[in-house]
Structures are given as C-alpha cells and as structure tokens.
C-alpha cells in the first residue's frame, strides 16, 4: 500500500523561528507528486507547495521550502521566519504515480506558533 | 482561490435518513473528488469523477454513492446515514489530469445522531 507518514503529531515554536516538519512516503513508482497542505482553524485546505519527483530542484514558495530526498523517500517542509498565521495543521500528501487517481494523505502535524 | 462551494456547510441528521451533499465548481475542471476527514486518518478518498457521468470508487466508498450530471456539480449521497459517517467532507477539483494539483472546497461538517 502507498503510505505517507508524518512522525510529529504536534510541534510548537516561537514566532520568527524556523521550523521543519517531517514526512516520509512509500511508492514503487518513479514519477510521483508530493504536496504540503495547510489547514488553519477555518478548516480550509490550502496548498502550500508542490514537488514533482522528476525535478531535482527543491520547490520553494516564499518562506516555505522543501527538502526532497528521493532515495530516502523523505519530503520535509521548512518554514522560515514563522508567523502567527502559520499556526495550523499541516498535511503531507502524495499522488503516488502517473496512473494514480487520488491523493494519499499523512495524519498531519499540528503546528503552533507562539508570540 | 479556486471557485468551489459546498452545501450545506453543516448538517445534523438522524441515523437511517438519506443525506445529499453538493459540490459546485466554477472552474470547468475535469476531475472532482470527495474526501472525508476523521481524526487520526488525514483525508481519505470516497469517490471521484473524471467527467460527466464518469465516476469511480475510492478507498472508503461503502455506504456512499455519487452522481455527476453536469461538469460543475458533484453530489455525494449517503443512502442511509450511520453514526460512523459523522465526519467532515471535502470536495476537491483538479484541472485536466489526476496528477494536477487538487484544490479543496471549504468542507461540510456532518453529524449523524
């Protein structure tokens, strides 16, 4: 089965600090797609970042960047200069292959940014 | 933001009653999905659609049916609601391919008493 694992149920950091959320995944495919989604208290699922497995370069979006280690099947999210508005649940997810028809989600990491 | 709405946003119903949730998109995207979110499980796929009248099952499809008679609307029906179907339901859309990024609606909280 294709799985996504987030080993940190909860994390807490001070505002302006850098925080890294961990994610590992399992797929036998060579071409697949990885995502981080943010779910604030409003419950809306918001795309943070997308990474295609065939791309060597790590994706970045402003303060958000990933460390994609294909051989290790690791896909961590780094949030720099954290802000109070970053407080949310963060979900790692994958589309595990070209023929896959769904997102496979991890269980989430609850991130709290403290003032 | 992708133009996705879900209705109703909240619903409380009783065991054994039928329930229909609606997802409406204004993006003309090909793919539409229904997920449920439960504590400890992340989101899990219920059903998806890859075109008008083209649907298929996801990993947790038992007790649910779907219909898509128009590009913009995707309906999820619980024929006879059970307490185990108490959950938050999300609709998502992706543009052309199943590997395209999925964008989510605001969710519907359903409580089955």
Contacts between the chains, C-beta under 8 A, distances in Angstrom:
chain1	res1	chain2	res2	distance
A	4	B	42	7.7
A	33	B	99	5.6
A	35	B	101	7.2
A	37	B	104	7.8
A	42	B	106	8.0
A	43	B	88	6.8
A	43	B	106	6.9
A	43	B	107	5.0
A	44	B	104	7.1
A	44	B	106	5.6
A	44	B	107	7.3
A	45	B	43	7.7
A	45	B	90	6.4
A	45	B	92	7.8
A	45	B	104	3.8
A	45	B	107	7.7
A	46	B	104	7.9
A	47	B	101	6.1
A	47	B	103	6.8
A	50	B	101	5.6
A	91	B	42	5.9
A	91	B	43	7.3
A	93	B	42	7.8
A	93	B	43	7.9
A	95	B	98	6.9
A	95	B	99	5.4
A	98	B	99	6.5
A	100	B	98	6.5
A	100	B	99	7.5
A	101	B	48	6.0
A	101	B	50	7.7
A	101	B	56	6.9
A	101	B	98	4.8
A	102	B	33	7.1
A	102	B	45	4.3
A	102	B	48	6.7
A	102	B	58	6.0
A	102	B	59	7.6
A	102	B	98	7.6
A	103	B	33	8.0
A	103	B	35	7.9
A	103	B	43	7.1
A	103	B	45	7.2
A	103	B	92	7.8
A	103	B	102	5.9
A	105	B	42	3.3
A	105	B	43	4.7
A	105	B	44	7.4
A	106	B	42	5.7
A	107	B	40	6.1
A	107	B	41	6.9
A	107	B	42	5.1
A	108	B	42	5.9
